[in-house]
Amino acid sequence: MERLPRTTRIASVLYVVPGLGFALAVAAIRLYDERRHELPMTPFGWRLLSGPYEQIGTDTLTGLGRVLGGALIGVSLLDLVAGIWLRQGRRRGARLGLATTPISLLLGTLFVVPALWIVSPVRALLAIAGWRRLR
C-alpha cells in the first residue's frame, strides 16, 4: 500500500480526535443536564452547550436543544468514521467528511463552539488536497 499524503493523514486525525471528543463530551453534557436540569458551568463562568438562542436553551436544554445535541453527537460519530476511512486511504472518508462539514459548522454556530468553526473547514480542505491519492 502506498503511503498517504501528509494532508490526508492530518485530515484523518482532525476528523477522528474531535469526532470522538465531541461525541463523548456532548453525551456527558446531555446526561448532566438530564439529571440536574441545568447545563454544567465552566470555571470561566459560562454553561457548556448554552448558546445565545433561548429556543435551544441557555440554562438547560429545551426539547429542540436535546435534539440538536443528539445531532451533534451523530455528526461527530460520522466524523470519526470519516477519519478512519481517510486513514485507510478511502475516498468515501473524504466524501463523508465533506458532507458533515456544513452540518458541523451549523451546529457549532448554534451552540457557539468555536473549535468547530476552525477545525471543520481546515480538515475538509486537507481532505480535498489529498483527494487524488485516495482510492
BELGIWO-V781497 format. One record per residue. PHI is phi in radians with two decimals (999 if undefined). PSI is psi in whole degrees, -180 to 180 (* if undefined). OMEGA is omega in degrees with one decimal (none if undefined). Layout:
BEGIN
<<PHI	PSI	OMEGA> <PHI	PSI	OMEGA>>
END
This chain:
BEGIN
<<999	134	-179.5> <-1.34	152	-177.8> <-1.20	137	178.4> <-1.27	147	175.5> <-1.13	153	-179.5> <-0.96	-40	-178.7> <-1.05	-40	-179.7> <-1.24	-40	178.0> <-1.10	-43	179.0> <-1.16	-43	178.2> <-1.03	-42	-179.0> <-1.07	-41	177.9> <-1.15	-40	-179.4> <-1.27	-12	171.2> <-1.60	-45	-174.4> <-1.22	-52	-172.6> <-1.12	-54	177.4> <-1.15	-33	179.1> <-1.03	-50	178.4> <-1.16	-44	-178.5> <-1.08	-47	-179.8> <-1.20	-39	179.1> <-1.05	-48	-179.7> <-1.20	-44	-177.3> <-1.14	-46	-178.7> <-1.17	-38	176.7> <-1.09	-43	178.7> <-1.14	-40	178.9> <-1.13	-42	179.2> <-1.12	-40	177.5> <-1.10	-44	177.4> <-1.02	-47	-179.1> <-1.10	-42	-180.0> <-1.13	-37	-178.1> <-1.38	-39	-173.7> <-1.87	-7	-179.6> <1.03	34	172.5> <-2.76	151	177.5> <-1.38	146	179.4> <-1.12	145	-178.9> <-1.67	138	174.7> <-1.46	165	175.3> <-1.15	-14	-178.0> <-1.61	-1	173.0> <1.69	14	174.5> <-2.17	158	-179.0> <-1.58	137	178.5> <-1.18	138	-177.7> <1.13	14	178.3> <-1.67	101	178.0> <-1.58	-173	-178.3> <-1.43	3	-173.9> <-1.81	114	-179.8> <-1.09	-27	179.5> <-1.12	-26	179.1> <-1.59	-36	179.6> <2.20	135	178.3> <-1.93	-39	176.5> <-1.80	-33	176.0> <-2.49	154	-179.7> <-1.30	139	172.2> <-1.45	-180	175.8> <-1.01	-44	177.7> <-1.10	-40	178.9> <-1.09	-39	177.5> <-1.16	-40	177.6> <-1.12	-46	179.6> <-1.15	-36	174.7> <-1.11	-40	175.3> <-1.10	-38	176.8> <-1.12	-39	178.8> <-1.15	-38	175.5> <-1.10	-47	-179.8> <-1.07	-45	179.1> <-1.14	-38	178.7> <-1.12	-39	176.9> <-1.17	-37	175.2> <-1.13	-38	175.9> <-1.09	-39	177.0> <-1.03	-47	178.2> <-1.10	-43	179.0> <-1.03	-43	179.3> <-1.13	-40	177.8> <-1.11	-45	179.1> <-1.13	-39	177.2> <-1.08	-43	179.6> <-1.08	-29	177.0> <-1.44	-1	179.2> <1.40	21	-176.6> <-1.65	131	179.5> <-1.12	-29	180.0> <-1.13	-24	174.1> <-1.14	-41	176.8> <-1.16	-42	178.6> <-1.06	-47	180.0> <-1.11	-44	179.2> <-1.09	-40	177.8> <-1.18	-34	179.1> <-1.21	-33	-178.8> <-1.44	-16	-175.5> <-1.00	-52	-179.5> <-1.12	-32	179.3> <-1.20	-43	177.2> <-1.07	-42	178.4> <-1.10	-43	179.0> <-1.11	-49	-179.7> <-1.15	-36	175.5> <-1.09	-35	177.9> <-1.26	-45	-178.7> <-1.11	-40	-179.1> <-1.66	1	-178.3> <0.94	66	177.2> <-2.02	90	-175.6> <-1.00	-29	179.5> <-1.02	-37	179.3> <-1.24	-29	177.7> <-1.16	-30	-176.3> <-1.62	-53	-173.4> <-1.16	-42	-174.9> <-1.01	-53	179.9> <-1.23	-33	-179.6> <-1.12	-48	-178.1> <-1.19	-33	176.4> <-1.12	-44	178.3> <-1.10	-39	178.1> <-1.17	-38	177.4> <-1.13	-40	177.7> <-1.13	-40	-178.9> <-1.08	-32	179.9> <-1.70	8	-173.9> <-0.90	-47	-172.6> <-1.11	-25	-177.7> <-1.66	3	177.8> <-1.57	151	179.6> <-1.89	*	none>>
END
